[in-house]
Amino acid sequence: MSVHCDNVPLQEGTMSYPNSGQFQYSMLEVRREMPKDHFIWSLCCFFYYNPFCLGLAALIHSVKARDRKVLGDIEGAHNYASTARTLNIISTVLFCLSVVIAIIVTVVVVCLAQRMGRQGYSHSYSNDDFFNRG
């Protein structure tokens, strides 16, 4: 993992400028982590489940985040990675919901089929029987 360092002056130490007197400063080293580009997650969302092309959009943003990271644009990489992460989350949630709904529908259909089989609904009605009910 790469770490980018910035030096930020604080008000400790002594430094003098001409015609301004002396003031104190110190240097603080700030480490910024490179943002994750979520590339593998985006590939999984793209290949396995791609509702409304969210997986494709996430993959594009992940590639852009990786490119920005290579160029040294940490802020741009963070923005693209954040968007890719959001799209991946939405895609994954939609996939999980669709799997749960498919399981529920399958269980309901199987239960109804078993119930109909036990009650003997194998008798088929003709059109005359359907219209003459009443």
N, C-alpha and C positions, 0 to 999 in steps of 0.2 A: 504494500500500500504506500503510495507516495504522499508526502506531506509537504505542503508549501509554507514557507516561513515569511512573515512580514515583520519588520522592525518598526515599533511604534514608540516615539519619544514620550517620556513622562517628566514630571517636574522634580527630579532628583539629580544630584551631581552638580558640578559647577562649570559654567561656560560663559565666556565673556565675548561680547560683540563691541566693535568700536562705537563710541558715543551712546551706548545703551546701558552700561553697567554690567553686572553679573547676574545670572540666574541659574537655577539648578535643573538638571535633567537626568534621566536614565533611559535606557533602551529596554523595551519589553518585547520579547519574542513571542509572536502569535502564530500558532500552528493551525493551518486550515486543512482539514481532510479533503481528499479528492472525493467528489460525489460518486456514488455507485450508479452505474448506467442501467442496471436491471436487464441486461441483454439476454441472458438465458431465460429469464421469466417471460420476456417478450416473445422469444422464439417459441416457447411452450404455448403461450396464448395464441400465437399466430398459427401454429401447425395443428394443435389439438382442438381448439375451440376459438372461433373468430366471429363472435356475434357483432353485427353492425360494423364490421371491419375494425373493431377496437384493437385486436391483436396486431393488425398491420400498422395502425397509427402508433401503437406503443413501440413496435419494432423500429419504425422510422425515427421516433423521438429518442430511442435508446442509441441508435447509430449516430444521431446528431450529438447526443451527450458525449459519446465516446470521442467523436471528432473534436468537439470543443475542449475536452480534457487534454487531448494530444496537442492542441494549439495553445494551451495554457490559459484559456478563458474559463476560469473556475466558476464565475457567476453564471455565464451562459450554459455551462455544463450542468450546473445545479438546477437551473430552470428546466432544461430539457429532461433531465433525470426525474425531476419531480412530476412533470407531466406524464412521462412514461410510467412511473409508479402508479399514478392515479388511474390511468387507462388500464393497466394490468389488474389493479384491484377491482375495477368495475367489471372487466372481462371475467375474472375469476369468480366473482360473486354471481354473475349471470349464469356461468357454467354450473356452479354448485346448485343454484336454484332450479335450473332446468333438470339436473340429475335427480334432485329430490322430487320434483313434480312428476318426472317420468316414473320413478319408483312408486309413488302414490297412485298414479293412474294405472299402472300395471297391477298393483295389489288389488285395487278396486275392481278392475275388469275380471281378474281371476276369481275373486270372491263372488261377484255377480254370476259368472259362468258356472261356478260350482253350485250356487244356490238354485239357479235355473235348472241345472241337471238333476238335482235332488228332488225338485218339486214337479218334474215331469212336464216341462213346457215344450216338449218336442212336437206337440200337435200344431200343425200349421193351419192357419185360417185361410179360407178363400175370400175373394173380394166380396162375395154376397154376404158371408158371415160378418165381415167387418162393417158393411153399410147397414145391415139389418139389426144390429145391436141397438138396444135402446130402450 
